[in-house]
Amino acid sequence: MTSDYFRRLARYNEWANRRLYDACGSLSSDAYHAARPSFFGSIHRTLNHILVADRIWMSRFEGTHHGIRSLDQELYPDFPSLRAARQVEDDRIRSFMDRMTASVIDSELGYRSMAGEARRTPMRWALAHFFNHQTHHRGQVHGMLSATAVAPPPLDLLYFLPEDPG
């Protein structure tokens, strides 16, 4: 896992989020907020969770305080606000990964869990978890979209690669 690898995952993350948010933007507010059988209970809450987790991990990577109280915290009550915040966070992620060096990837990340426990994880595995977590929950939103009138977009990495100059 090299800095180029994580840079590409950051670009993929941004691409996949844009496609998913474009699809979700076609839903009515009722359909978007509707209770659905899923871990976080709705498309809105799942998208909020992805942003919550991204902010937590980015603060750990950057050594800042995130101010998040819980993994199911609702950061934004409506789709337009959440979408705008998602775009800002994706810019933050891409910018951070663009500055990533081999020495950082080879380091160990010290942080506190949400329960306040001190943890240490090799940075490369923290970064791998970060991107895997996003993909996991985007897949849940993709599945929930399948139960609506809006077709979920293809999000596979292999669809992204031809669009990415690398």
VENHU-V239385 format. One line per field, one symbol per residue. ss: DSSP state (h for helix, s for strand, l for the rest). phi: phi as a letter, one per 20 degrees, with the letter a starting at -180 (. if undefined). A space follows every 10 residues. Layout:
ss=???
phi=???
//
This chain:
ss=llhhhhhhhh hhhhhhhhhh hhhhllllhh hhhlllllll llhhhhhhhh hhhhhhhhhh hhllllllll llllllllhh hhhhhhhhhh hhhhhhhhll lhhhhllsss sslllllsss sshhhhhhhh hhhhhhhhhh hhhhhlllll llllllhhhh hlllll
phi=.dffffffff ffgffffgff fgfffeffgf ffegfcfage nafgfffffg fgffffffff femdeemeeb fdfeececfg ffffffffff fffgffffef dfffgeeded bdffenffcc cgggeffffg ffggfgffff fgffffedfe ffffcggfff gfedfm
//
